[in-house]
Amino acid sequence: MKIKYFNDTDTALLEFTDNPVEETREISENIYIDLDANGNLVSMTIEHAKITAHLPDIVYQQIDKAVTA
């Protein structure tokens, strides 16, 4: 996964795969998703990202499987 933030346009691009984009869908006024030929998510564009997604402040957390006794 790649996250690109364009400060000049306040746009975030989250890339999940390198598959060719077949279709772009508008999810809301500021959020668009790109799908491949099989309907799988390729990328997501977030406009006005500072307000919409609180970017560029990014926190990454990997959660491992819980260990139970």
C-alpha positions in Angstrom: 0.0 0.0 0.0 1.2 3.5 -0.9 -0.1 6.7 0.5 0.7 9.9 -1.4 -0.3 13.3 -0.1 -0.3 16.3 -2.4 0.0 19.4 -0.3 -0.7 21.9 -3.1 -4.1 20.4 -3.8 -4.8 18.9 -0.3 -5.4 15.5 -1.9 -4.5 12.1 -0.6 -4.1 9.1 -2.9 -4.1 5.6 -1.3 -2.9 3.0 -3.7 -3.7 -0.6 -2.8 -2.6 -2.4 -6.0 -0.9 -1.7 -9.4 -3.8 -3.2 -11.3 -5.2 -1.1 -14.2 -8.2 1.0 -13.3 -11.4 0.0 -15.1 -13.9 2.2 -13.3 -13.9 5.2 -10.9 -16.9 5.6 -8.5 -17.8 8.7 -6.5 -18.4 7.6 -2.9 -19.1 11.0 -1.6 -18.4 14.6 -2.6 -14.7 14.3 -1.7 -14.0 10.5 -2.0 -13.5 8.5 -5.1 -12.5 4.8 -5.5 -10.9 3.1 -8.5 -11.8 -0.5 -9.3 -10.1 -3.0 -11.6 -11.9 -5.2 -14.2 -12.9 -7.6 -11.5 -14.4 -4.9 -9.2 -11.5 -5.0 -6.8 -10.3 -1.9 -5.1 -7.2 -0.3 -6.8 -7.0 3.1 -5.1 -8.9 5.8 -3.2 -8.7 9.5 -3.7 -9.6 11.9 -0.9 -10.0 15.5 -1.7 -9.8 18.2 1.0 -7.8 15.5 3.0 -6.9 17.8 5.9 -10.5 18.1 6.9 -12.0 14.9 5.4 -9.4 12.4 6.7 -7.2 14.5 9.0 -4.2 14.1 6.7 -1.3 14.4 6.5 -1.3 13.2 10.2 -0.9 9.4 9.6 -0.6 6.7 12.2 0.2 3.1 11.2 -0.5 0.3 13.7 -0.1 -3.4 13.0 -2.3 -5.6 15.3 -1.0 -9.1 15.8 -3.3 -12.0 16.6 -4.2 -12.0 20.3 -2.6 -14.6 22.4 -4.9 -16.2 24.9 -3.9 -18.5 27.8 
